[in-house]
Amino acid sequence: MEIGIFTKVFERPNLTATLDAVAAAGLRAVQFNMDCAGLPEMPDSIEAELSATIRREFEARQLVMSAVSGTFNIIHPDHAQRALGMRRLRVLAAACPALGTAMITLSTGTRNRENMWRNHPDNSTPEAWQEMVESMGEIAAIGAEYGIIMALEPEVNNVVDSAHKARQLLDTLNSPFVKIVMDGANIFHDGELPQMNSILDDACALLGKDIVLAHAKDLDHDGDAGHLAAGYGMLDYGHYLRALDRAGYTGPLILHGLSEYQVSTCVDFLQRNGAQLPNR
């Protein structure tokens, strides 16, 4: 697995400086954030000229846009907010071919009205599940229209909060345009950390053929926990990467949840656990 990174880790005034920083770190694969190009992360429009510029700047540095972030709260209690997010997702999907990527990452939402990264008791209700399935069906249709993979991440604060629910959703949708982002730090509910390795094994085995992107960060407790840089917490990275490998995953391992000063330390840590830097 090749080590990559979120572009937003590097806080720079413009696109070229951001991509220069990625290249200077010795990395190639990135998960791109549109705010690095001077737009909101989920913009209302993307000019063709800007898409062409972004792609040209990537190619000039031999960087690869493995995915672009497109997260919004797909089951927000305010239906107008959902509809706005869906319109913006379509804008992003339409721009992906020009940007040079075929993948958008997203989540399965929360009933929390204030923060899409926080849990809510209603996330586990049948009503939330059904609305999430309906939204994901619309997202799958957008993916099919533009030929873009929509990669969702199971995480404890969202409706799809486990690998088993992710498998259920994939089987329900039965779409080749809906796949999985695996983040080993985001799948442990309260009290599950002692079963870390078996949960990692089960998750990667259950979702293996559908994992199209892997994230690398860390945690120091279970539940809502995955907020540390890789190597700064308790996640058994050797086991995590072996589980991904056994599942047949060969894509990039994208660092996030870290500051720029931690990049070199995290890259070294991942290399010691079997991940690789790109050959240039």
N, C-alpha and C positions, 0 to 999 in steps of 0.2 A: 504494500500500500504506500502510495506517495503522499507525503505530508503537504497539505495546503493550508489556506487561511481565509478568514473573512476579510474583505478589504477594509471594513470599518474599524479594524484593529489599529490601522495607521491613520491617525488624525492629521490630515494635510489640507491645505487650502484649495486644492484642485485635483482633477483626475490624474494628470500626468505625474504630479508629486506623489500621489497615493500609489500608483502603479510602479513608480521608481522604487518606492520603499519595499513593495512586495518583492520585486526583482532583486533588490539589494540584500534581502533576507535569504536569498538562495531558493525561493519558492516559485512555483509555477501555477499550480491549480488554485483557483480562488472561488469562493462564493461571493458574488458581487452584490453590492448594495447601491441602489440608484442614487442615494444621497451623496455618494462619492463623486457623482457627476453633476452635482448642483441641483438635483431634483429631490422631491420627497421620495421616501422609499417606495411608496405606492403612488405614482404620479397620475394626474388626470390626463396627461398627454405626453408623448415622447416624440420629438421631432426626428424625422428620418436622418437629418444631417448629424444630430447628436449620436444616434445609434451607430452611424458609420464611423464617426470619430472615435467612439469607445472601442469599436472592433479594431480599428486601425492602430490605436494605442496598445491594445492587447497584443496584436500580432507583432508590433515593433519590438516588444520585449519578450516574445515567445511565451506569453502567458496564456492560460486556458481558463475560460469562464465555465467552470464545472456546473454552476447553477447561479440563479439570481434569486434573491430573497423576495417573497411575495406574500408575507404573512399578514392576515387580517382576521378579525374575530368573526368566523363564519356562522356563529349562532348568537351573535349579539342580541340582547333583548329588544333593541331598537331595530326594527326591520329596515328602516331607512339607512342605518349604518351598514347593515349587511349588503344592501343593494349597492351602496357606494363602493364598498370593498370589492364586490363582484365586478362592477364596471371597471374599476382600476386594474383588477386582475386581468381582464380581457385586454386592456391597453398594454400591459406588460407582456402577455402572451403573444400579442400581435407583433411586438418589437423583438421578440427573442431570436428569430432567424437572422435579422439584421445585426443584432448584438453578437451573434456567434455562439449562442447556447441553446440547448433543447430541454432545459429543466428549470422549473420554478419550485422553490421550497415553501411550505406552508404548514399550518397547524389545523387541528380539528375544533378549535374554539372552546370557549367557556361562557357560562352564564354570568360571570362577573362583569358587571356593567362598567366598572372603573378601570380595570386593568386586564388585558387579554392574557397576561402571563400568570394570573392568580386563579386558584380553584374556586368552586362554588358548590354548595350542596346539591343544587339542581342538575349538575353535570351528569349525575348518575341516573337521572330519571329517564323513563322510556320516551317522554316527549323530547328531551334534549337529543337523545340518540336519533330519533326519527328525523328531527330537523337537521341534524348534522349530516345524516345520510342523504337527505334531499339536497343540501348545499353541496356536498361532495359530488353528487350526481351532476349538478350544474357545472361544477369545476371540471369533472371528467369530460363533459361535453365541450368545454372550452379547450381543454387539452387536445381532444380529438380534432377539433376544428383547425387548430394551428400546428398540430403535430408536436406538441410539447408535453413532456412528462411532468405531472403534478406530484411532487414528492412530499408526503405528509410525515410528520414526526410524532410518534407516540410519546407522550409526556404526562406526568402524574397530575398536572393541573388542568388538563384538557379532557374532553369527552372520551377520546381514544387515549386512555391512560395506561395501556398495557399492550404487550405484543399480541395477546390473545384477542383483544378487541380490535387491534389493527388487522389481524388475520380475518376476523369476522367481517370487517368493513370491506377489505379487498375482495373477499369471496362474494359479498353482497353486490358490490358494484361490477365486478367481473370486467374491469376496463384495463386495457394495456397501457393506458395513459395515467393511471394512478399507481404510484409506487411508494417506497419507504425511505425515509432518512432515519438511520439508527444513531442514537446518542446514548451511550452506555451510562451516562450520569443522570439521565432523566426518567428512568423506568422503575425506580425503587420506591414503593409505598412505605408508609410508616411501619417499622418493624421488620422490613424485608432485607436489610443490609447483611445480616448473618448468612443469608442464602444467595449472596451476590453472584458467585460463579455459576450456580445452577440456573439462576434467573437469566444471566447473560447467555448461557448455553441454550436455554429454551427459546429465548427471544430470537437469537440469530438462526437457530434451526427452523423455527416456525415461519420466519419471514425471509429466510435466506435468499431465495430466488428473486425476491422483490425488493431487496435492499439495493438502492442505486446511489446512495451517498452516506458517508459516515462522518459524524462529528467527534471532536476530541476536546472535552473539558473534564472537570473533576468535581468531586463532592466530599463533604466531611460529615454528612449524616444522611439519613434516608428521608423520604417525603420530598417536599419542595426544597431541593438541595443543590442541584447542579449548577453552581455559580462560581466555581474555582477554576483556575487554569490547570491544564493537564499536568500531572506530576506533583501538584500541590495538595492533593487530597488522598482519599482512601481507595479510589477505583483501582482494581487489579488490572493494569493496562496490558500486561503480558497475556492474561487470560482473555481480556476483551478482544485483543487483536487476533488471538488464536481462534476465538469463536467466530469472528468475522471471516477469517481465512477458511475455516472448516465449512462455513456457509457458502463459500465460493465467491466472496466479495473481493474484487480486484480494483475498485475505484479509489479515489482520493480520501484522505483522512484530514478533515478540515478543522483546524484550530479555531476556537472562539472562546469567549468568556475570559479573555486575558488582556493585559495591557501590553503596549509595545515593548516595554523594557523586559517583559517576560518571554518574548518570542524565542530568543536564542536558547534559553534554558529549556523551554517546552520542546523545541525542535530536538535538542540533544536527548531529552528524556524519551521522546517517541522513537528516536533512532535506536536507543538502547533496548527498546522493547520490540524492535523488529520492523518499524516503519522506515521508509527511505526518502531521501531527497531526490529530486529529479536529476536525470543525466542531461547535461547541457553541452 
